[in-house]
Structure formats: structure tokens, C-alpha cells
């Protein structure tokens, strides 16, 4: 990794300048809250135009890392450069060039959907004409043009999330930070948000997101780190991580209460690896159908059998011994 040291007195890059190297570089990044060490010395590098993810359960340290990257929480230790600048000395300059979509919507319920964009744009020094033009473009982009003059409180959860994303883009940011962008949304709303974020990715916008949804990470991320208890336990593309840490397929056996350990002992030779969870037994193999047939031939009758491809959930289970939603 390149040298990221920078003098505290060194001037910030010119407005609009994009660093030649990575957009974000962290070395040994740490963050503590009293005796709780939330981020425990992580190394991260995000390239221009990349969609990068922090994957892990609640409490893994993802949001703490994002707050430091967003220059709203001081670095507890290690080094961090965002857009070539040190958040400790150039926080305002960094924040002016970031788009931030927080985990919880912070929309103004007292004004219209469109005004949520135009008023926010003024905080970045945009003229009223610029705010109006960008608001119209962004409302079209997130498919909310018909709701422009309505009140925010009248929007569904998915619409509010799309409006939050639109607002985070009002300053044409160099990097867009998204903290759990679809938490609490129903499947249809989640897919609409994913589609909008995928379009941003196609346009070359650098995305950095946190999530505990493995399907979201697989859909949106070019590369990601898997975090657990404040440390990075794996890094790579979703495909590379699955190939490295799991098998091609998984056979899930759902059984009655108290039967899991007994059944697992009877089928352990049918897979490369066995995981016993409270509600099912997982057989990791490159041929899930063959494993399912073998289970049946042994006279075992699970309540249900499912053969599926491996996912990032299986990677996390392999690395930490627990699922992402534990």
C-alpha cells in the first residue's frame, strides 16, 4: 500500500481535484468508545469508481468505520486519508465532497419532497437555480417526480429511502457513503433501491456501503471486507470469497427439535463440511443434489430439504462460526 502520510500543515487538494491513487486509504484504523474497542486496526483501500462494502452483523464496527471515513467522528488510532486529505485537518473540505445516506432517514417532514433537496443543496453553497435543476434531475433519477410537491410524511418507507439517496447526491459527490441502505424495507422496495444504486455504479460513482444483508453485498459490491468484532476477517470480491471459503452448493436439512446433532453425525461423510444450526443442518458440497439423494437413501426423512448455491452468509459462518443475523 502506498504511503499515506501527510503533514497537518499541508494544504488540501484544490476543490474538485480527485486523488491519483485510492479515494479512501486506512491503515491500522481504530475507534474506541470508553472500554469498548469498536474498530480494532483495520486496513482498507477504495479505488475510484469502485463499489466497496463493509459486510457484517450489527456491532461488527461497520458504522464506526463509516463515521470516521465521513469525517464526522475522530479517528481513534492509525491513519486515514479520504480524497487524499486527513479528516483531522481537512474535515470540512472532505464533507463538502461526500454524499452521505445515514442508516436512519433524517428527512424534514415539514416541507415538501422537492424542498428537501433544494434546501439541502443550499448548505453546499449551490445557487437556487442549481438546486432547482439538480432537484428535478434527482427526483427523476429516484422515480419520485410525481411526489415532488407532496409531504415527506406521505411517502412509503422505500420512497423515503430513495429520497434520502437523492438528497445525498445533491452536491454531486466524489464518494457516496451508504450506511445500511435498505434496512427495514420490504423486498420490493429493497430491489428498487438496489436498481438505483446499480445505475450510480454504472455511471462511475464511487460507492461505499455497510450492510448485514449478504444478497445486497453480492448485488452491489465489486469488492468487500467481512468484519466481525471490529476486525476484518476476509477481503475480496463476493465471488472470490465464496470460492475461497465455501463449496459450490449447500444442502439444507430442516429437522425436528433435538434431532440436529444426531442427524449431523449420520451424514457428516456426505459433505466437505457440516454446520449444525438451531433450525437446520448444512451440508457443504459441490453437488448438493447428490448429497440430498444420499440422505434419502440412508432412510433419513428431514422435514424439508433445500439445495442452493453458497452465499456470503456461508462465508461468514465459516469464518466466525455464526450467521450474519445472530
Buried (B, 14 or more C-beta within 10 A) or exposed (E): EEEBEBEEEEEBBEEEEBBEBBBBBBBBBBBBEEEEBBBBBBBBBBEBEBBBBBBBBEBBBBBBBBBBBBBBBEBBBBBBBBBBBBBEBBBEBBBBBBBBBBBEBEBBEEEBBBBBBBBBBEEBEBEEEBBBBBBBEBBEBBBBEEBBEBBBEEBEEBBBBBBBBBBBBBBEBBBBBBBBBBBEBEEEBBBBBBEBBBEBBEEEBBBBBBBBBBBBBBBBBBBBBBBBBBBBBBBBEBEEBBBEBBBEBBBBBBBEEEBBEEBBEEBEEBBEBBBBBEEBBBBBBEBBEBBBBBBEEEEBEBEEBBBEEBBBBBBBBBBBEEBBEE
